[in-house]
Every structure is written in C-alpha cells, then in structure tokens.
Amino acid sequence: MNKLVRQFQSGDEPAINNLYRMITGIDRSIKEHNWEWVNTWRGIASMYLIFDQDRPADDQLIAQYSLIPTPLSVWGQSYLSGKTENCMSHPAIRGSGVFFYHERDSFNIAQQTYQFFFTTSGQVAKGAPGAIRKKLGYLPFDSWVRYIYWLDTGILYEVILRKWVSKQNNTPWWKRCTASVFVKLIHFYLLWFQPGKVSGTSQTISESEAPLDEITTLWQTNKTFYGISIDRNRAYMEWRINQNPYIVHQYLVLRDKPNGHLIGYLIFTHNSNLIDVVDMLADTKQKKIFKQLLNDLKRYARENGVNQIRFSILRRSKFLARRLRAAGFIPNHIFSWATFRKSILRNQFYVFIPQDLKNHLEMTRPESWYVTDLFREGRPYD
C-alpha cells in the first residue's frame, strides 16, 4: 500500500462520491456534496482522506474521516462543534485497523479547530463508529425516538401488524384483535387532543419568505432558556434549511396579536401524506406557545390530507417529550414487542465534551439538552 494522507482539495469530489456510492448505494451529485461539505455556513468542512496510490486511478480513495462545522450554544455561550458524517472506509481495508488510526490522528488535528464533537448515528455498521469514538473519549449519551401524531388510525393498524409479525398473512388472530383494540384506544385518546382556539396569529410560509432575522433575534433573546442546543445563527439556518438541496422546508410562524412580534416558530417538511418536524422554538420556553404551534401544525395537516406528523428527539429528552405527549404524540417504539423485553442501549448519540466543561454535571443531564433534527444531516426522511 502506497498511502497518501491529506485533507480535501478541490477536485476530490468525484472520488469521494464514488466511495460514498460504494458504501451507501446512494448516487450523490457534486452539487449535493458541495452543499454539505464545500459551501457550508462556515466554508469548507473538515475532510481527512487516505489514498492508496497503488490502486487503480479511479479507486484510490480508501478512507474518509469528516466533520461538519456545527454551532452549539451552551447556556448562551457559543462553541464550534464538529459533527461526524460520511466517515467511510473502503471494503478493501475493513478489519485492517487503518481507519481507526486515521480517525484517531485526524481527531487529534481537528481538536485545534473544534471544542465539541458529536455523532448522531453511532449504531450504524454494527456499532463500529460508536465503538471507535468511545476509545477517543466520546460519551455514549442517548438514542433517538420518534414521536408520532396519527391522523389516520387505519395506517396505524397496519404499522402495528408489520411490527408484530414478519408476514402479515400469517398474523395470529389474537394479535389482530389486540392490534385492533390498541388502535381503538389510541383513537379515543387522540380525541382529547384536537386543535383548539387560536391564541396568536400563525402563518405557514415558504423558505424564501422565512423571517430569518426575526428568528435569529428570537433565538438570541431565548438561548439561555434552552441549555445546550444548536446555535441558531442566521448563516447556519439559511445553509441548513433554506439552501438544502435534498429537502424543501416550510415555516410555521406564530406572532402575538397585539403587536405582531414573533413568539415561536416550527420548521417542517411535507412529503405526500407525511410531515416531519425539523425544529421548534417558543419564546421563554412557554408551554402554551409549544401547544399552539403543534395545534396549528395539526390543523395544517388535516387540511392537506396528512396521515402522520413525526418528530424525532432524544429518548431521555424530558422537556420535549412532555410537550409532545401533551399534544397527543405517541413514541413509536411502544408498538414493538422488543420494547418490553429488551433494555434500551444509549448507542446512537455520542458527544465529546471539552476539557473546561467535563466536570460540569449539567453537561450529561438529558434535561440540559434541547435536541431537534437540526442536529442531524438534513437528508430525506424515510
């Protein structure tokens, strides 16, 4: 092996996309790659590459360790974090240890740029990314859970059956009956959470109409309420949401009636009969504003033939979980038998905490973190 180790240079995009296609099966365009890695809100991201110059010219890239610059707010103080994405190794070097040493060395270099590091999918590849990062000092912090508001309980019935059996035609009668009773109970439960009266003035608008300056101001005056979260500066929001080539987003903005001030917003994607919530924020973290935002989104969903509204959060995120449950959202994992017989492993969301905050006990409390989908890559939802 004739190794060449260096950081990204212009012209590496085809080689990176070739390796990405080999690993994921996704045919990513140069434009899509450059949005995520070259033209980020903070310029070129960190991409540490290994080439084997003894391999064919079109297959020399054998490893990539990469970090997307992501702004964090820690009780109002700004930190620059590096989010691992597209960390890949060629099948030809799997099991050789090459990638671990490459990540370790690259991580040491990256600490000159970033204070925090985090991983949102440490369970992929049989947990190998998480295992590597634990060796580097990352903390296995939590796992993801998806909360869903069901507008069509017929769809829910089919989902439960798919989770309970491998082939629906072989479903035992008692499971069908149990699923039917379960769905009816949920139907009656959801009747308590129909949208009520509007207390503010809400509007659903496109990305091009989004009041990013007002959103930034709302965040700046409220960031201390949200503990550890994405620092919603204008550059990051415009890049992550409005310039995203994969997903078209919509904004639901809520203003108070007396003077029209922005008091909350919700960002979501609407694809066919599904809505996925990307981010949500309320002035002074008021429960009634969260409730109104979710009620207005339900109203929009009903008017547009949506079956499900989905919101991904960390499993131990008590504040957001309470707001969602109070609006009738149900954690999807309760429909799986495995939930009741297996312990839940915290093996997806990993964080590396800087030295000056390691002894801060609040850093590892789930109540201190406000994590929405803004933390993740921004690719299409399944």
Secondary structure, 3 states (H helix, E strand, C coil): CCEEEEECCCCCHHHHHHHHHHHHCCCCCHHHHHHHHCCECCECCEEEEEEECCCCHHHCEEEEEEEEEEEEEECCEEEEEEEECCCEECHHHCCCCHHHHHHHHHHHHHCCCCCEEEECCCCHHHHHHHHHHHHCCCEEEECEEEEEEECCHHHHHHHHHHHHCCCHHHCCHHHHHHHHHHHHHHHHHHHHHCCCCCCCEEEEEEHHHCCHHHHHHHHHCCHHHHCEEECCCHHHHHHHHHCCCCCCEEEEEEECCCCCCEEEEEEEEEECCEEEEEEEEEHHHCHHHHHHHHHHHHHHHHHCCCCEEEEEEECCCHHHHHHHHHCCCEEHHHHCHHHHCCCCCCCCEEEECCHHHCCCHHHHCHHHECCCHHHCCCCCCC
